[in-house]
Amino acid sequence: MITRPLLLAAALIAASSATAQTQDAFANRNVIAAPVLRANVQVSGDLVRIGDVIDNAGSAGQIAIYRAPDLGTTGALPVAQVLNTLRAHHVIGVDTRELKEISVTRLARTLEGKDIELQVARALERRNGLGDAANLALTFDRDPGDVRLDSGFSGSPQATIVRYDNRNGRFDVTFEITNENGTAPVKLRFTGTAIETVEAAVLTRNVERNEVLKSSDVVVERRPKAEVGTDASARDRAVGMQARRQLRAGQAIKTADLAKPDLVQRDQNVTLIYETTGIYLTMRGKALDNGTEGDVVSVMNLQSKRTVSGTVIGRGQVSITPVSITPVASRPAQTSDATSSLSPAAPIAVATVSSPAASKAE
């Protein structure tokens, strides 16, 4: 008699427990399954899927609903449109969080134009007579600009085909970039011309023959090596030098175009300097030749009207070296005459001539 009530009570308890578990399961399922709209969506492929726009998409997550924007760009979707699309795929009860629109960004890897140029230059470095990559000037048949790839293409560009013709400077370079997802690598091909350049001193204005270059006359530019050759002058060596011939603005200066500046010019009034032990004399003269430092020029002594030779030592200055003559005992009068002519009232020029009388004052 007691057994039946006990069995009935156990059955009621079990039924009550099962009902509670069912209610908890439904409650948990409702909490987990509630889809929530995302305000910002990022995709790496060319399709936008349900799982990209909402959290808790469940089995519908892989269904494609939109085409993604262009690589590296962001688009906007009205929430009302998104909800209609989701309903068409039986996704309802979405928590919109009072959003009016959502943004969709397509992730991309960007290769900047300057990096592409550097990669091409490195591929061509020392090919068929070319020099270092840093000295190559590239002209592309079509401006590569910035190249965008799917973010999955994360590998470094590898040059698989490199061609260069040194007769016309044409290049043809192909790169491959691998995908981390194991798909086929992307290929990028670039064509154009490449020339080797060097730094050269270039004139900013026309320069006449014998004109001395000033700092403002010369700038540094990169010029084709074939144009400048191996005789290019550096800027710091060009400034202060004298043009051997007429030069035009924009011309790359060569070493052969320049010479040391004339410190003495023909028909210029100069100072003759005579210096020996204990004696330093100066006198006026007129140059008969042009000359730079170290050149031997002819100068007319304006007092004696005789021509002497001397070495250019500065601007408008010519040094005369005395002749060493062994004293002759029988000619004391000449020594006395030469000494007496060194008075301040009569400037002296001492010339190098073949006559013994050259030791006398002129």
C-alpha positions in Angstrom: 0.0 0.0 0.0 2.9 2.3 0.7 4.8 1.4 -2.4 2.4 3.0 -4.9 2.3 6.5 -3.3 6.1 6.4 -3.2 6.3 5.5 -6.9 3.8 8.2 -7.8 5.8 10.8 -5.8 9.0 9.8 -7.6 7.3 10.1 -10.9 6.0 13.6 -10.1 9.5 14.7 -9.0 11.1 13.4 -12.1 8.5 15.1 -14.3 9.0 18.3 -12.5 12.8 18.1 -12.9 12.5 17.3 -16.6 10.2 20.3 -17.0 12.7 22.6 -15.2 15.6 21.3 -17.4 13.6 21.9 -20.5 12.7 25.4 -19.5 16.4 26.1 -18.7 17.5 24.7 -22.0 15.0 26.9 -23.8 16.2 29.9 -21.8 19.8 29.1 -22.5 19.1 28.5 -26.2 17.3 31.9 -26.4 20.3 33.6 -24.8 22.9 32.0 -27.0 21.0 32.2 -30.2 20.1 35.9 -30.0 21.8 37.5 -33.0 23.4 40.9 -32.4 24.3 43.3 -35.2 27.8 44.5 -35.5 28.5 48.2 -36.1 31.9 47.7 -37.9 32.5 44.8 -40.1 35.9 43.8 -41.6 36.3 41.2 -44.3 39.4 39.8 -46.0 37.6 38.3 -49.1 35.4 39.6 -51.8 32.1 38.5 -50.1 30.3 39.6 -47.0 28.6 36.7 -45.1 25.9 36.6 -42.4 28.5 35.6 -39.8 30.4 38.8 -40.7 27.5 41.2 -39.9 26.0 39.6 -36.8 27.3 37.7 -33.7 25.7 34.3 -32.9 24.9 33.6 -36.6 24.8 29.9 -36.0 24.6 27.6 -39.1 23.7 30.6 -41.3 27.0 32.2 -40.7 28.6 31.1 -44.0 25.8 32.3 -46.2 27.1 35.1 -48.5 24.7 38.1 -48.7 26.8 41.0 -50.2 29.8 41.6 -52.4 32.6 43.3 -50.4 33.8 46.8 -51.3 37.0 47.4 -53.3 40.3 46.4 -51.7 41.2 48.8 -48.9 38.0 50.7 -49.0 35.0 51.1 -46.6 31.3 51.0 -47.5 28.0 51.6 -45.5 24.9 49.5 -45.3 21.5 50.7 -44.0 20.4 48.6 -41.1 16.9 48.2 -42.5 18.3 46.7 -45.7 20.5 44.3 -43.7 17.5 43.1 -41.7 15.5 42.5 -44.8 18.3 40.4 -46.2 18.7 38.4 -43.0 14.9 37.7 -42.9 15.2 36.3 -46.4 17.6 33.7 -44.9 15.3 33.1 -41.9 17.5 35.0 -39.5 15.1 37.0 -37.2 15.1 38.6 -33.8 18.3 40.5 -34.5 19.3 43.0 -31.8 20.1 46.1 -33.8 21.4 48.1 -30.8 19.5 51.0 -32.3 22.1 51.3 -35.2 21.0 53.1 -38.3 23.8 51.7 -40.6 26.9 49.5 -40.4 30.3 50.0 -42.0 32.0 47.3 -44.0 35.7 47.5 -44.6 37.6 45.2 -47.0 41.1 44.5 -45.6 44.0 44.8 -48.0 47.7 44.7 -48.3 49.0 47.9 -50.0 52.3 47.9 -51.9 53.3 51.6 -52.3 54.6 52.8 -55.6 58.0 53.8 -54.1 58.4 50.3 -52.7 57.6 48.7 -56.0 60.2 50.9 -57.7 62.8 49.9 -55.1 62.0 46.2 -55.6 62.4 46.5 -59.4 65.7 48.4 -59.0 67.0 45.7 -56.6 66.0 43.0 -59.2 67.9 44.9 -61.9 71.0 45.7 -59.8 74.3 44.9 -61.6 72.4 43.3 -64.5 74.1 43.6 -67.9 76.4 46.4 -66.9 74.0 48.3 -64.6 75.3 49.6 -61.3 73.9 49.7 -57.8 70.1 49.9 -57.3 70.4 53.3 -55.6 71.9 54.8 -58.8 69.2 53.5 -61.2 66.5 55.8 -62.6 63.4 53.9 -63.6 60.6 55.0 -66.0 57.6 52.7 -66.1 55.5 52.1 -69.2 52.5 52.5 -66.9 52.7 54.1 -63.5 52.3 51.3 -61.0 50.9 53.6 -58.3 49.9 51.8 -55.1 49.0 48.2 -55.7 46.4 46.6 -53.3 46.2 42.9 -52.7 43.9 40.7 -50.6 45.3 40.7 -47.0 46.1 37.0 -47.4 48.9 37.7 -49.8 51.4 38.4 -47.0 54.6 36.9 -48.6 57.6 39.1 -49.8 57.7 39.9 -53.5 60.0 37.4 -55.2 61.4 38.3 -58.7 60.8 35.2 -60.9 61.6 36.8 -64.3 64.1 39.6 -64.8 65.1 40.8 -68.2 67.2 43.9 -69.1 68.5 45.0 -72.6 71.5 47.4 -72.2 71.2 48.4 -75.9 67.9 50.3 -75.3 67.6 50.2 -71.5 64.4 48.2 -71.5 63.4 46.0 -68.5 60.8 43.4 -67.9 60.4 42.2 -64.3 57.8 39.8 -62.9 57.2 39.2 -59.1 55.3 36.5 -57.3 53.7 37.0 -53.9 52.5 33.9 -52.0 49.1 33.6 -50.1 49.1 32.4 -46.5 45.9 30.4 -47.3 47.8 28.2 -49.8 46.1 29.6 -52.9 48.0 30.4 -56.1 50.4 33.3 -55.7 49.6 36.6 -57.3 51.9 37.8 -60.2 52.9 41.4 -60.8 54.6 42.4 -64.0 56.4 45.7 -64.6 58.0 47.0 -67.8 59.9 50.2 -68.7 63.4 51.6 -69.0 66.3 51.8 -66.6 69.4 54.0 -66.8 72.3 54.4 -64.4 72.8 57.9 -63.0 75.6 59.7 -61.2 75.7 62.9 -59.1 77.0 65.7 -61.2 77.7 69.4 -60.7 75.3 71.4 -63.0 75.4 75.0 -64.0 72.5 77.3 -63.1 73.5 80.0 -65.7 75.6 80.5 -68.8 79.3 81.0 -68.0 81.8 82.7 -70.2 85.3 81.6 -70.9 87.8 82.4 -68.1 84.9 83.2 -65.7 85.3 81.9 -62.1 82.4 79.8 -60.8 80.7 80.9 -57.6 78.7 78.8 -55.2 75.4 80.0 -56.6 76.4 79.0 -60.1 76.5 75.2 -59.3 73.9 72.7 -58.1 74.0 69.0 -57.7 71.8 66.8 -59.9 71.6 63.2 -61.0 72.4 62.8 -64.6 72.7 59.7 -66.9 76.1 58.2 -66.5 76.3 57.9 -70.3 75.9 61.7 -70.6 78.4 62.7 -67.9 80.9 59.9 -68.4 83.7 59.2 -66.0 84.9 62.8 -66.0 82.1 64.4 -63.9 83.3 67.1 -61.5 82.1 67.3 -57.9 80.4 70.5 -56.8 83.0 71.3 -54.1 85.8 71.0 -56.7 84.0 73.1 -59.3 83.3 76.2 -57.1 86.2 78.6 -57.4 87.5 77.1 -60.6 87.7 78.9 -63.9 85.9 77.9 -67.1 88.3 76.9 -69.9 85.5 77.6 -72.4 82.0 78.9 -72.7 79.5 76.7 -70.8 75.7 76.8 -70.9 73.1 76.6 -68.1 72.0 73.1 -67.3 75.2 71.6 -68.5 76.9 68.9 -66.4 80.4 70.1 -65.6 83.4 67.9 -66.5 86.8 68.1 -65.0 88.2 69.0 -68.4 86.0 72.1 -68.5 87.7 73.7 -65.6 91.1 75.0 -64.6 92.6 76.8 -61.7 91.6 80.5 -61.8 94.0 83.0 -63.2 95.4 85.0 -60.4 97.2 87.2 -62.9 95.7 88.3 -66.2 97.4 89.8 -69.2 97.8 93.7 -69.1 96.9 93.6 -65.4 98.9 95.7 -62.9 100.6 93.4 -60.5 102.9 93.6 -57.5 106.4 92.2 -58.0 107.9 90.8 -54.9 111.6 90.3 -54.3 112.5 88.5 -51.1 115.8 87.2 -49.9 117.6 86.9 -46.6 117.1 90.2 -44.7 115.5 91.9 -47.7 111.8 92.2 -48.8 111.1 94.6 -51.7 107.9 95.3 -53.7 107.5 97.2 -57.0 104.9 97.8 -59.6 104.6 95.7 -62.8 102.4 94.9 -65.7 101.6 91.3 -66.5 102.3 90.2 -70.1 100.6 86.7 -69.6 97.7 85.1 -67.9 98.7 82.7 -65.0 97.3 80.7 -62.2 99.1 79.9 -58.9 102.5 78.4 -59.6 102.7 79.5 -63.3 105.7 81.4 -64.5 104.7 84.6 -66.3 106.5 87.5 -67.9 106.0 90.9 -66.2 107.2 94.4 -67.3 108.8 96.4 -64.5 107.0 99.7 -64.9 110.0 101.7 -63.5 112.8 100.2 -65.6 110.5 99.1 -68.6 112.4 95.8 -68.6 110.7 92.4 -68.8 111.3 89.9 -66.0 110.0 86.4 -65.3 108.4 85.4 -62.0 106.1 82.9 -60.3 102.4 83.7 -59.6 101.9 83.3 -55.8 98.6 85.1 -55.3 96.0 87.3 -56.9 98.0 90.1 -58.6 101.3 89.0 -57.0 104.4 87.7 -58.8 107.5 86.5 -56.9 110.9 87.1 -58.4 113.7 84.8 -57.4 117.2 86.4 -57.0 120.1 85.0 -59.0 122.9 83.6 -57.0 126.1 85.2 -58.2 129.6 84.6 -56.9 131.1 87.9 -55.7 134.0 89.2 -57.8 136.7 90.9 -55.8 137.9 93.1 -58.6 134.4 94.7 -59.0 133.5 96.3 -55.6 132.0 99.2 -57.3 129.1 97.1 -58.8 128.2 95.7 -55.3 128.2 99.2 -54.0 126.0 100.4 -56.8 123.5 97.6 -56.2 123.4 98.4 -52.5 122.9 102.0 -53.0 119.9 101.4 -55.3 117.9 99.8 -52.5 116.8 103.1 -51.1 113.0 103.5 -50.4 112.8 106.3 -53.0 113.7 103.8 -55.8 111.7 100.5 -55.8 113.8 97.7 -57.3 113.0 94.7 -59.6 115.5 91.9 -59.7 115.2 89.7 -62.8 116.6 86.4 -63.9 118.7 87.1 -66.9 121.9 85.7 -68.5 124.0 88.9 -68.1 126.1 89.3 -65.0 124.8 92.8 -64.9 121.4 91.5 -63.8 122.6 91.7 -60.2 122.5 95.5 -60.5 119.4 97.5 -59.7 117.1 98.1 -62.7 
